[in-house]
Amino acid sequence: MTIEYDGSAFVGWQRQPNGLSVQEAVEDALSGHLGEKITVTASGRTDAGVHALGQVISFSTCSHMPLKGIRHGTQALLPEAVAILDAREVDPSFDARRSARLRWYRFFLLNRDVRPAVGARYVTHIRGPLDMALMEQAARILTGEHDFRAFRASTCEATRTRLTLHPPRITWGSDGIIILDFRCRSFLQNMVRILAGAMVACAQRRLTLDELRTMLETGVRHHQATTLPPNGLFLYRVYYEEEEET
């Protein structure tokens, strides 16, 4: 299944004891509709407050119900903040996480002095002027194969931190909207939010380009490379072998 969700009211994707997760909502709805215990695997774990427009999940079921019936019946049991966009049958070897070859996150920033009164759940507010050229240079420094251990949460347990980041794309829109696109086969915990925070810090001249390079070289995170709030971040799309990148 491909699902979208507003992550504002959830504690994140993964089940947790401190509140409702997206995983719990989806598994409970599937289990209730299909009459069996369903456990799903997701393409990636989003943080609390992070949204998804293209989260992919996989699961096995003994049901012979048509896909349309599974989709519509499950949707009726889901919270309004979660929607099933697509459902299809796949080979039993398919795994939404392990089979993914590219993950695409999109970050919406609002660069203006006044905080947003409308749509605040879906943009991260950035005050003060930004140097467009410096942000573009920071993106180029981050591009390619690097050890990104300086760009992860302190609670991240990943053992593989050397990753290949596609060139981050920056779209400067109207009314102060900036869109940052990050694509990589996999991401570390909080990695996208820290990458974006470092790029913004460079554009605000709080972090130099040399200090950004030092983070990559040493694996030590600079205090100005802050973790941006999650509300503007979306898991936008996940690619698998048969799909072409756009």
N, C-alpha and C positions, 0 to 999 in steps of 0.2 A: 504494500500500500504506500501511496504518497500522501502525506498529510500536511496540513498547515495549522499553525496555532499561534495565538497571542499568549506570549509567555509571562505577561504581567502578573497574573494571579497564581502562578505555579512556582514551586521551589526549584524548578529545573526539569530536565528530562527525566533523570534517574530517580527511582523510588527512594524516598528518604523518610525518616521517622518524624520529621518536624513539619510536615505539611503535605498537601496534595501535589504530586508530580504529574507531568504529562504521561509518562509511562504508566502510572497507576490508573489514570483516567482511561487510557486506551485499552489496557489489559482488562480492566473491569468491564468495560463496554463489550469487548469481544467475547469475553468469557460468559457474560450474561446472555448475550444473543445466541452464541453457538452452543451453550449448555455444556461446556467443558473448560478446564483450566487452560488459558492461553498465555504463553510467555512470548514477548516480542523482542526482537533484536533491532536496534536503531542504527542508522548510518553514522550518527554522532550524538554525543551527549551535550546538550545546550545548557548553559548556566541559568540560574534563576533570572527571570526578566528578559531573557533572550527569546526572540520569536523565530518561527520557521515558516517559509513558504514552500519548501521542497524537502521536508524530512522524509526519508524512506525507511520503512520498517518491514521486517519479514517475520513470518511465524508459520507453524504447521498446525493443521486441523484435521480431525477425522470426519468433519462434516462434508456432505455432498451438496450442500446448498449452492445455488448458482452465485457467481461473484456479485451480481447486482443485488441479490438478496442479502449477502453478507455485508456489502457496503452500506446499503440503505438502512438495514436493521441495526447495524452497529452505530451508524451516525445518529439515529434516534436516541441512543443511550449516552451519547457524549455531551460534555458541557458545550455551551455555545462558543467557547473560545477555541474549540478544536473541530476541524473539518477534514473529512476524507476526500481527497481530490481524485484518486484513482486506485483501482484494485485489479490485480491480474495474477494469474497462476504462473509460477516459475519452477525451474528445475529444483529438486530437493537440495542440490549442492549450493544453491544461492544463499548468501548471507549478506544482509544489508550493510553490515560493517566491513567484513573482510573482503567482499567482492567490489567495494567502491574503489575507483581509481582516481577520483578527483572530487574534492569538496569545495564549494564556492560559498563564501560568506559575503554579505553586502552590509555595509555600515552607513547609516544615514546620520549626518551631522547637521546641526543648524548653527551657523556662525553669525551671531548678532548679539547686541548687548542685552536686549530684552528677552527674558525667558519665554518659552512658548506657552500660550494659554490653551491652544488647540493642538492635539496630536502629540502631546508631550511623551506619551508612551512609546512613540515610534521614531523619535529623533534624540540624539544626544546633544545637549546644548553646549556650545563652545563660545565663550566671550572673547572679545578683543580681536585685533587684526591678525590675519594669517598671511605669511609670505608664501605665495603659491610656488615660486621657484624652489624654495628650500624644501617644501613638502615633496615636490617632484624628485628632488635630489635624494631625499631620504628614502623614497620608494625605490629608487635605483640601487641604493646601497643594500637594501634588504632583499633585493631580487636574487634568486639563484640558490645554490646549495650552501647552507651554513649550519652551524650548530646553534640552535635557537634556545639553548637552556636558560639564557637570560630573559627570555620572553615567555615565561610560564609562571603559574601560581606556585607559591611555596608548598602547596599540598599536592602538586602534580606528581604522580607516581610513574610516569612513562620512563622507560629505560632507553628508548631511542629518541634522541633529541636533534639529530642531524637530518634535516629535511630540505626539500627543494621547493622554494616559494616562487610561483609564477609572478611576473611583474605586476605589482599592485596598480590598479587603475584608479585614477582620480577624476571625477566628473564634477566640474564647478557649475552648479545650476543657478537658477534665479532665486531671489528672496533669501539668500544666505544658505541655501541647501548645498551640501557637499556629499557626494556618494563615493565611498571607498570600497573597492572590490578586491577581495583576497582569495586566491585559489591555490590549493595545495592538496596533495594526496591525503595527508592527515595533519591535524593541528594538535598542539599541546593545550593543556588546560589554561584558559584565559589568554591564549596566544594572540588571537585576533584583537582582543581589547587592548593588549599591551603594545602590539605593533601599531595600532591606530593611535594610541596614546603617545608613543615615541614620535610618530610622524607629526602629530599636532604640536608636541613640545618643540620639535625642530622648527616648525612653521611659526611658532611664537618666540623663537630665539631663546628658549629656556634650556634647550639641549643642542649642543653643536653637532655637526656632522661627524667630526672626529670622535666625539663621545659616543655617538651611535655605532661607529665602526668598532670602538673599543668594547662595547657590549657584546658584539658578535665575536670578537677575538678572545675575550677573557671569560665570557659567560657570566659576568657580574652585571647585574641590572643597576642602571643609574637611577637615583631617586627622582629625577624629573620624568622618567619614562613611566608615567602613571597608568594604572588600569582604568580605561574609560568606563563609565556606567554602561549597563547592558541594554538599556531601552532602545537604542537606535540600531541594534545588531540583529540581523536575520540570517539563518541558515537558508540560503537562497536556492541552491540546486546541488544535487549529487549526481555524478556521472558514473556509468558502468561501461563495461567493455563494448557493448553494442551501440553506444551513443556517441555522437560527434559533439565536440565542444563548440560553443557559440561565443 
